[in-house]
Amino acid sequence: MAAPNKLLFLIIILATASSIDSATERFNGSCVPAERAALLSFKAGITGDPDDRLVSWQRGAHDCCRWSGVICSRRTGHVVKLDLHYDFSFEDFLSSSDDPEDHSLRGQVSSSLLALSHLRHLDLSGNIVLGAGMAMPGFLGSLPSLTYLNLSEMGFHGRVPPQLGNLSKLVQLDIRNYYNYHILYSDDISWLARLQSLDHLNMGYINLSRVVDWVYVVNALPNLVALILHFCWLNESNVPSSFIQHNLTVLEEVDLSFNNFYSPAVPNWLWDVNGLKSLNLEANELSCPFPNKLGNLTLLETLNIAGNNVQGIIPGTMQNMCNLRSLDLSANNIDMDITEVIDRIPNCSWKHLQELNLRYANITGTTLQFVSNLTSLTMFDVSENQLSGPVPVEIGTLTNLTHLYLGSNNLIGVLSEDHFAGLMNLKYIDLSHNNLELVIDLHWVPPFSLDVASFPSCHLGPQFPEWLQWQKSIRYLDISNNGLVGRIPDWFWTSFSEARHLDISMNQLSGDLPLNLEFMSMITLSMRSNLLTGLIPKLPTTVVVLDISMNSLNGFVSDFRAPQLQVAVLFSNSISGAIPTSICEMQQLRILDLSNNLLSKELPDCGRNEPKQRNPSSSNFSRVKTMSSFSLRITTLLLSNNSFSSRFPLFLRQCPSLICLDLTQNRFTGELPGWIGEVMHGLVILRLRSNNFSGHIPVEIMELHDVRILDLSNNNFSGAIPQYVKNMKALTGTATANDSIAYDILFEGYRDKYLASGMGLSNDSFLVVIKGQVLEYRKNILYLMSIDLSCNSLTGEIPDELSSLGGLISLNLSSNLLSGNIPYKIGNLRSLESLDLSKNKLGGEIPQGLSDLTYLSYLNLSYNNLSGRIPTGHQLDILKTDDPVSMYISNPGLCGHPVPRECSNPPRDLPTNGASTGCLENGFSQMDLFLGLIIGFVVGTWMVFFGLLFIKRWSYAYFGLLDKLYDRLYAISVVTWQKWFGPRV
């Protein structure tokens, strides 16, 4: 039998070799032609490939198995894997100047992929533009061999296609939509129940609020190991109140974070899934103590209950969780002493616990001695609590510690080298905003190599900490407000040449900025409020945010430029000369603050070389939108308190995205162009006060629908106030989200990114003349709603349309030449807090409607020609109680309280907003009455004179009567005189 068996074995080997040879000959080192054609067709649908991921996909390259991202079966040559994903995360987005969109494939997902019938693995994730504006392709449900499908973070919108339920072999499905929040949705996920092989499901950031049976669908997946449904709008209404028996015997990971369950009793089906190793219920608005059943999860290694409002959060049954490795109770209202919190953590897990996060949990206490028992800790966060007392030296024994966060407490005392002696693995440290002092030997070499070091408002100074020079791997460094004095050492710029975020602001550091600054890799650089001098050198090509305000810098280098710069805050320096023309090349610039400097001359005209208008002498030329072929993206331009001259800057024609423009206290002259309201139609703040602008206020300014602060005061404007003020919809108080952008903060597009890096804008404030004084507004500046046209030469009447601006808070028209009456409907300005109409030529009576302004806290009507009774009632009676007369001084025709002049007539019930305040009840005005009296007096007098002159009988009788009266009066006078003053006999 041995010989036949050997013969049979030899025949099998030869047959196998023959088939391999034939297969090799058939494929000839190449992939299947039909599949190559399908891939080329897919590439044809890609219109953009910024990273050249498909550069190897060429028609001349026959072996598609060698193409980037393509893997074929060695046995058959069929394409089994297509991986074109782009990796990015929110953390990468913060630490990089790159936009994920700049790396994404563009185009569309072609149905030619259906020709890849043997495809088992498809990953297109991270290409956020590839799916933008399109529905998730349902035809992918016709790829029968797929076991892995990842379409996450691709920007799809619309309904999740139920055809994905046809992928019966699918093991992993990831369609989370992190980038486009809640644009994808599904109201029926019953198709998931057909995926019986599924062990990993991620549908994060997909709106499932209308899915009522999701728990039962998930329970029908017996092989499910990981369930990730964060940010899915799940709530207590689509979770069953009771659940009889679960089928999730192998489930190990559940992430239901950022939903709206409100009560930990809602996900009650979880407490019986005894195999769970990871549970994430972060940010679910949970407000009740956790049930004791939490202790059933004895295999749990990771528990995250952060971002809720749970009190008494730690049940005693947690002592059963001896496998606990990571515990996150941050952002809750624990309201306990920290030693008590530690006692509630399972004692049996202390030696194994690796991550403990108690940040912002309303925890008190005076000791951290317990840390010596948590020997395996890699991350320890107790920041933003009310801890006090010293930091124990035992913290230096935690040799595994990589993250240490103690910031924003009331910790005191001195930290020495001993506190860091054993922290050789430390990468992240935050000691900010405590009363800690670091006393470190000048020659100390730390045992660690930090990535992130946050020391704001500590006490590192006055000498610059030399030990930092060894931290050359630092990506983020904040040593602001540390009392550092002296020159910045040269090693600082070389040691941190690869750092991405540097903040040394609010110290007393001096010296010049280095010439090699341009070779650094930083994204954000803050050096504000120091003593720096010299020129601003070339900036790094990577810098996005620059804050060097409040120093003594005196100018730019001639070729100042930074292609990635988006935020430049340089106010309060001594920068002189002109703004360099290279600003025209900064296409990414959004915010530029150069206020409080010595800048002069003209702003560069970025469109100077652009074709001129055909007929510049046309009367409509100023109204033409004279933008060049390109435009800048600046949203905020602050140039106040400089010496800029010339006319209104033509530079602004290239700034159609402007939201805030502040040119106050300069030397600009000439008329305002009409294109302000057309080119810069999105303006929210326009401040031109204290310049030399002249001419009429262009009517186009009234077309700025979003404007909330309009300040043209202290100029030489003349003519009438434009009638179309009612077009400024944001000031009417009736603008909706569709009519006016609800800017909570001027720089909202940057707040999350840069504040997350510890960077903020330093000049987020404005000085505003309001209520008779100069006030500084911070943060809530956009809620001010103000018009200030004071100190000009405006004439004519106050437009009645002003009364339609119901959202107006401050109105200042003082020191002009305005005449006529105060609008009788001024009482419609129900939000008004400050009204100044002083130093004009206004006449007539004060409208009774002023008494309807219940928020009014400042009123000045002095130095006008107002007359009549001063209205009373409501807020008017309590204004300026220390000197109420000053509100009405130099109006000689006014009477009544509080002026000394009494009114001769009793007070009348004057009408308010509905009718003219000068009208009487019988329908005749006071002017009609006065005119009638005068005419009657003149006519009556002339009738008497006419009779005496032309009727002799009347004249004889009249003068005879006068003679008799005279004789009688004379006789009486003589007798009376003699009686009282004559000599007595």
Helices and strands as residue ranges (DSSP letters): H 2-27, H 33-44, E 46-48, G 64-66, E 70-72, E 79-83, H 90-95, G 100-103, E 106-107, G 111-115, E 121-123, G 138-142, E 148-150, E 158-159, G 162-166, E 172-174, E 184-185, G 190-194, E 200-202, H 214-219, E 226-228, G 236-238, E 253-255, G 268-272, E 278-280, G 292-296, E 302-304, G 316-320, E 326-328, E 336-337, H 338-344, G 347-349, E 355-357, E 363-365, G 369-373, E 379-381, E 386-389, G 393-397, E 403-405, E 410-415, G 417-420, E 428-430, E 435-438, E 452-454, G 466-470, E 476-478, E 485-487, H 490-495, E 501-503, E 508-512, G 515-519, E 524-526, E 531-536, E 545-547, E 552-556, E 567-569, E 576-577, G 581-585, E 591-593, E 598-601, G 621-623, E 636-638, E 643-644, G 650-654, E 660-662, E 669-670, H 676-679, E 685-687, E 692-696, G 699-703, E 709-711, E 716-719, G 723-727, G 729-732, H 748-755, E 765-770, E 773-778, G 781-783, E 786-788, E 793-794, G 800-804, E 810-812, E 819-821, G 826-828, E 834-836, E 841-844, G 848-852, E 858-860, E 865-869, G 874-878, G 884-887, E 893-895, H 926-950, H 952-981
